[in-house]
Amino acid sequence: MLANSERALAIELLAGAQAVEFLAPLEPGDGVRAAHAFVRSPSPRLGDDRSLSRDIETVAAAIQDGSFLAAVEAEIGDLA
């Protein structure tokens, strides 16, 4: 169940990253900017249709190992 939750959150983060780009030139806050940068480092913006399975697994692994949270907290401070 935890692995499924990590994948679901990864999918939401990937969708959110894409959505932030559609809102340009609006600028997100610091936390969203940090999350977006982290997600986009292994997963480039979608232009053409492609499989996202590798992207989902990569982001889910970053959630599981804590590197996603650490990257965001490095920018904005502790969240917990």
C-alpha positions in Angstrom: 0.0 0.0 0.0 2.8 2.4 0.8 4.5 1.7 -2.6 1.2 2.5 -4.3 0.9 5.7 -2.4 4.4 6.8 -3.4 3.6 6.1 -7.0 0.3 8.0 -6.8 2.1 11.0 -5.3 4.8 10.7 -8.0 2.1 10.9 -10.6 0.5 14.0 -8.9 3.9 15.7 -8.8 4.6 15.0 -12.5 1.1 16.4 -13.3 1.7 19.4 -11.1 5.1 20.1 -12.7 3.4 20.1 -16.1 0.6 22.4 -14.8 3.1 24.9 -13.4 4.6 25.2 -16.9 1.2 25.9 -18.4 0.7 28.8 -16.0 3.8 30.7 -17.2 4.6 33.6 -16.9 3.1 33.3 -13.4 5.7 32.4 -10.8 5.1 29.7 -8.1 6.1 30.1 -4.5 9.5 28.9 -3.2 8.2 25.4 -2.1 6.5 24.7 -5.4 9.5 26.1 -7.3 11.8 23.7 -5.4 9.5 20.7 -5.9 9.2 21.6 -9.6 12.9 21.8 -10.1 13.4 18.5 -8.3 10.8 16.7 -10.4 12.1 18.2 -13.7 15.7 17.1 -13.0 15.0 13.4 -14.0 11.8 14.1 -15.9 11.8 16.6 -18.8 8.7 18.6 -19.7 6.3 16.6 -21.8 6.1 17.8 -25.4 5.2 14.7 -27.3 3.4 11.6 -26.0 5.7 9.2 -24.2 5.7 6.6 -21.6 6.0 8.0 -18.1 6.7 4.7 -16.3 10.4 5.4 -15.8 9.6 9.0 -14.6 7.0 7.7 -12.2 9.4 5.1 -10.7 12.2 7.6 -10.4 10.1 10.2 -8.6 8.5 7.5 -6.4 12.0 6.3 -5.4 12.9 9.9 -4.5 9.8 10.1 -2.3 10.6 6.7 -0.7 14.3 7.5 0.0 13.6 11.0 1.3 15.6 12.9 -1.3 12.5 14.7 -2.6 11.6 16.0 0.8 15.2 16.9 1.6 15.5 18.9 -1.7 12.4 20.9 -0.9 13.3 21.5 2.8 16.8 22.6 1.7 15.1 25.5 -0.1 12.3 26.5 2.3 13.2 24.9 5.7 11.7 22.0 7.7 8.2 21.0 6.7 7.6 18.7 9.7 
